[in-house]
Amino acid sequence: MVHASLRAVGVRAEVLLEHVLDVIGPEGTLCMVLGADSDEPFDVHETEVDVEDMGVLAEVFRTFPGVTCSDHAAARWGAVGPHATTLLADPPLHDYHGPKGTLQRLVDLDGVVLRLGASPDTVTLTHLAEYLARVPGKRWVERTYVRADTGPQLISSLDDDGSFVEADPEGTYFPEVYRAFAATDGVTRGPVGSCAAESFAASHFVAFAVRWLEGRFGWP
């Protein structure tokens, strides 16, 4: 799973994707969270990524050769490789970042996260930890998405647009979790292009984030 700032890496999106795929080889699977531009009815194949929110790389990956996408108006993912179907098939309509979604499947496959100059508030795996953490006052929301094929669709989940917990309504914890994790020995670092790359096991991050969230917001 890749989070990247093309400006930080210093290469075009197509070049970066080709290099990552070369490194992981034919037995590796590359995935990215894509989302969608909510200003138009959602079509899994045609709706573009909200580039301002998700970045140019996500939009280029959406149409990259061999990439398939999960059919979910609130949490579309793209993947290419032998585990793409396992990651993307039959996404849960509700609680899509929870224990039955793509993030948990990534953990179950011993997946690795590669960060290339990305902001510390972009670690999507934190949303899975929000579901798993034993924390009071969790905030569930319902949002309506418009599909091109069936019209309005109501989807419920933990609030992944603001904060999952009443105790921190602004969601300031999100980058704090990653900064705390990055200070441990669980992150491997090295140069990629013009940036300092970071990689780590998805399962290690989620376990750390659960403990961190419970320590900050958990039961007295």
C-alpha positions in Angstrom: 0.0 0.0 0.0 1.5 3.3 -1.1 1.1 6.9 0.2 3.2 9.3 -1.9 3.8 12.9 -2.7 5.0 13.1 -6.3 6.5 16.5 -5.6 8.6 15.1 -2.7 9.8 12.1 -4.8 10.5 14.2 -7.9 9.2 11.8 -10.6 6.1 11.5 -12.7 3.3 9.3 -11.4 3.7 6.7 -14.2 7.4 6.4 -13.6 6.9 5.9 -9.9 4.3 3.2 -10.4 6.5 1.3 -12.9 9.4 1.4 -10.5 7.3 0.1 -7.5 5.9 -2.7 -9.6 9.4 -3.6 -10.8 10.5 -3.9 -7.1 7.6 -6.0 -5.9 7.7 -8.2 -8.9 5.0 -10.4 -10.4 4.2 -12.1 -7.1 3.6 -8.7 -5.3 0.4 -6.7 -5.2 0.2 -3.0 -5.2 -2.9 -1.2 -3.8 -4.0 2.3 -3.1 -7.1 3.9 -1.7 -8.7 6.0 -4.4 -12.0 7.4 -3.2 -14.0 9.4 -5.8 -15.0 12.9 -6.8 -18.3 13.2 -4.9 -19.5 16.0 -7.1 -20.7 13.6 -9.7 -22.7 10.3 -9.6 -20.3 7.4 -8.7 -19.3 4.9 -11.4 -16.6 2.5 -10.3 -14.9 2.6 -13.7 -15.5 6.2 -14.9 -15.6 8.5 -11.8 -12.3 10.3 -11.3 -10.4 10.5 -8.0 -10.8 13.7 -6.0 -7.2 14.8 -6.8 -7.2 17.7 -4.4 -7.9 15.3 -1.5 -6.2 12.1 -2.7 -3.4 13.3 -5.0 -2.5 12.9 -8.6 -0.9 9.5 -8.1 -4.2 7.9 -7.1 -5.9 9.1 -10.3 -3.1 7.9 -12.5 -3.1 4.5 -10.7 -6.9 4.2 -11.2 -6.4 4.0 -15.0 -3.0 2.2 -14.9 -2.8 -1.0 -17.0 -4.0 -4.0 -15.0 -5.5 -2.1 -12.1 -8.9 -3.2 -10.9 -11.1 -1.1 -8.6 -13.5 -2.0 -5.8 -17.1 -0.9 -6.3 -17.7 1.3 -3.3 -18.9 4.9 -3.5 -17.4 5.9 -0.2 -14.2 3.8 -0.2 -13.0 2.8 -3.7 -9.7 1.0 -3.8 -7.4 0.1 -6.7 -5.1 -2.9 -6.8 -2.9 -4.8 -9.3 -1.3 -8.2 -8.7 -2.2 -11.7 -7.6 -3.9 -10.6 -4.3 -6.0 -7.9 -5.9 -9.2 -9.9 -5.8 -8.7 -10.8 -2.1 -8.2 -7.2 -1.2 -11.1 -5.8 -3.3 -13.9 -8.3 -3.8 -17.3 -7.8 -2.1 -16.4 -4.7 0.0 -18.8 -4.2 3.0 -21.2 -1.4 2.3 -21.1 -0.1 5.9 -18.0 0.2 8.1 -15.9 -0.2 5.0 -12.6 0.6 6.9 -13.5 -1.9 9.7 -12.6 -5.6 10.3 -14.3 -6.8 7.1 -12.8 -4.2 4.7 -9.7 -3.9 2.6 -7.6 -2.5 5.4 -8.1 -5.7 7.5 -7.4 -7.8 4.4 -4.2 -6.0 3.9 -3.2 -6.8 7.5 -4.2 -10.4 7.1 -2.0 -10.7 4.0 1.0 -9.4 5.9 1.0 -6.3 3.8 3.5 -3.5 3.9 2.9 0.3 3.8 5.3 2.4 1.7 5.3 6.1 2.4 7.1 8.4 -0.1 7.2 11.9 1.3 3.6 11.8 2.3 2.1 13.8 5.1 1.8 12.1 8.6 -2.0 12.6 8.5 -2.4 10.2 5.5 -1.9 6.8 7.1 -5.3 5.2 6.2 -4.6 2.2 8.4 -5.4 4.5 11.4 -9.1 4.1 10.5 -8.9 0.3 11.1 -7.3 1.0 14.5 -10.3 3.3 15.3 -12.6 0.3 14.8 -10.5 -2.0 16.9 -9.7 0.3 19.8 -11.7 0.0 23.0 -12.7 3.6 23.2 -15.9 5.2 24.6 -17.9 7.8 22.7 -17.2 6.6 19.2 -19.0 8.7 16.5 -20.9 6.9 13.8 -22.2 8.9 10.8 -24.6 8.3 7.9 -23.8 9.8 4.5 -25.7 9.7 1.2 -23.8 9.0 -2.0 -25.3 9.1 -5.4 -24.5 6.1 -7.7 -24.8 6.4 -11.5 -26.5 3.1 -11.7 -29.0 3.0 -8.7 -29.2 6.5 -7.4 -28.9 7.6 -3.8 -27.2 5.2 -1.4 -27.0 5.6 2.4 -23.7 4.4 4.0 -22.9 4.3 7.7 -19.5 4.2 9.3 -17.3 5.6 12.0 -16.6 9.3 11.1 -13.6 9.1 8.9 -13.9 12.7 7.7 -13.6 14.4 11.1 -13.0 12.4 14.2 -14.1 9.0 15.3 -14.4 10.0 19.0 -16.3 12.7 20.8 -13.2 13.5 23.0 -11.3 15.0 20.1 -13.9 16.5 17.6 -11.2 18.1 15.5 -9.3 14.8 14.9 -5.9 16.2 15.9 -4.8 12.7 16.9 -4.4 11.3 13.4 -0.9 12.6 12.6 0.1 12.2 16.2 -0.4 8.4 16.0 2.0 8.1 13.1 4.6 10.4 14.5 4.7 8.3 17.7 4.9 5.1 15.7 7.7 6.6 13.5 9.8 7.1 16.6 9.9 3.4 17.3 12.1 0.8 15.5 9.1 -0.4 13.4 9.9 1.8 10.4 12.5 1.1 7.8 13.9 4.2 6.0 15.9 4.8 2.8 16.2 7.2 -0.1 13.8 7.0 -3.0 14.1 9.7 -5.6 14.3 13.1 -3.8 12.6 11.9 -0.6 13.3 9.8 2.5 11.0 6.7 2.1 9.5 4.9 5.0 8.1 1.4 5.1 6.5 -0.7 7.8 4.3 -3.8 8.4 0.6 -3.0 8.3 0.0 -5.3 11.3 2.6 -3.6 13.4 1.2 -0.2 12.8 -2.4 -1.2 13.5 -1.4 -2.9 16.8 0.6 0.2 17.9 -2.2 2.6 16.8 -4.8 0.6 18.8 -2.7 0.8 21.9 -2.1 4.5 21.3 -5.8 5.3 20.8 -6.8 3.3 23.9 -4.1 5.1 25.9 -5.4 8.5 24.8 -9.2 7.9 24.7 -9.8 4.5 26.3 -11.9 3.6 29.3 -10.9 5.0 32.6 
